[in-house]
Amino acid sequence: MSIYIPVIFVSALYYAIGHFINKENAKILLAGYNFMTDKERKKFDIDNYLVSFKSFFKNQAVYSFFIFQICYPLSHNKKSAILLWSLYIIIALVYFLVKSNKTN
């Protein structure tokens, strides 16, 4: 059961990130956006970015939990299940960063 604690924690954290980030607190919480000048912020389409950002993190919360549920019984030990789960999270985050940089 203790192996599920980090998985549940990360899933809950991702869902919270996707749920609580909004246009008002993006100036403080979103890296890169918080260092933009007011002129740069006006040019940046924060509304569309937040739609994809929130969707990604909510989906990531659910998908990463289910990925672990699939990997854990199929793997030989706990370490390989956590490794596969971590690899999925890293690949998904890199994908989101690349995708968001192309569109904005």
C-alpha positions in Angstrom: 0.0 0.0 0.0 2.8 2.4 0.7 3.8 2.5 -3.0 0.5 4.1 -3.8 1.1 7.1 -1.5 3.4 9.0 -4.0 1.2 8.1 -6.9 -2.0 9.3 -5.2 -0.1 12.4 -4.0 1.2 13.4 -7.4 -2.2 12.7 -9.0 -4.0 14.9 -6.4 -1.3 17.6 -6.9 -1.7 17.6 -10.7 -5.5 17.8 -10.3 -5.2 20.7 -7.9 -2.9 22.5 -10.3 -5.3 22.0 -13.1 -8.2 23.1 -11.0 -6.9 26.2 -9.1 -4.8 28.0 -11.7 -6.8 30.8 -13.2 -6.2 34.1 -15.0 -5.9 36.1 -11.7 -3.3 33.9 -10.0 -1.4 33.1 -13.3 0.7 36.3 -12.8 2.1 34.8 -9.6 2.1 31.0 -10.3 2.9 30.4 -14.0 6.7 30.4 -14.7 7.6 32.7 -17.5 4.2 34.5 -17.5 5.1 36.0 -14.1 8.3 37.6 -15.5 6.6 39.1 -18.6 6.0 42.8 -18.8 2.4 44.1 -18.9 2.9 44.7 -22.6 4.0 41.1 -23.2 1.1 39.8 -21.2 -1.4 41.7 -23.3 0.0 40.1 -26.4 0.0 36.6 -24.8 -3.3 34.7 -25.2 -3.6 33.5 -21.6 -7.2 32.4 -21.9 -6.4 29.8 -24.6 -3.2 28.8 -22.8 -5.1 28.2 -19.5 -7.7 26.0 -21.3 -4.9 23.7 -22.5 -2.9 24.0 -19.3 -5.9 23.1 -17.1 -7.0 20.3 -19.3 -3.5 18.8 -19.5 -3.0 18.7 -15.7 -6.5 17.3 -15.0 -6.0 14.6 -17.6 -2.4 14.0 -16.4 -3.8 13.4 -12.9 -6.2 10.7 -14.1 -3.9 9.1 -16.8 -0.8 8.9 -14.6 -2.8 7.1 -11.9 -4.2 4.6 -14.4 -0.8 4.1 -16.1 0.6 3.1 -12.7 -2.4 0.8 -12.1 -1.4 -1.0 -15.4 2.3 -1.0 -14.8 2.3 -2.2 -11.2 0.9 -5.7 -11.8 2.8 -6.1 -15.1 6.2 -5.2 -13.7 8.6 -7.5 -11.8 9.0 -5.2 -8.8 7.9 -2.0 -7.3 11.0 -0.1 -8.5 10.3 -0.8 -12.2 6.6 0.2 -11.8 7.6 3.5 -10.3 10.3 4.0 -13.0 7.7 3.4 -15.8 5.2 5.7 -14.1 7.9 8.4 -13.7 9.0 8.0 -17.3 5.4 8.5 -18.4 5.1 11.7 -16.4 8.3 13.1 -17.7 7.5 12.3 -21.4 4.0 13.9 -21.0 5.4 17.1 -19.4 8.0 17.4 -22.2 5.3 16.9 -24.8 3.2 19.6 -23.2 6.1 22.0 -23.1 7.0 21.5 -26.7 3.3 21.7 -27.8 2.7 24.9 -25.8 5.8 26.6 -27.1 4.8 25.9 -30.7 1.3 27.4 -30.2 2.2 30.4 -28.2 
